[in-house]
């Protein structure tokens, strides 16, 4: 339970930073990402807060997919037995 509370507080802190960035970065900027290849000639022109939010959202979704989608539960034949327990 404590782990869930810590994760929730961390997410709220990140969301607060995003809100703070959105309040004070209203001007439009040119976003260049040459690795992708699509913004080399025509950079994306949008508000700094919107670009920041988009990058955060992509990172959060990728992290969620890697965390949740990458685990598979493998069960062995010894179900119900706990290590270190003694049978009476």
Order of alpha helices (4+ residues) and beta strands (2+ residues): alpha-beta-beta-alpha
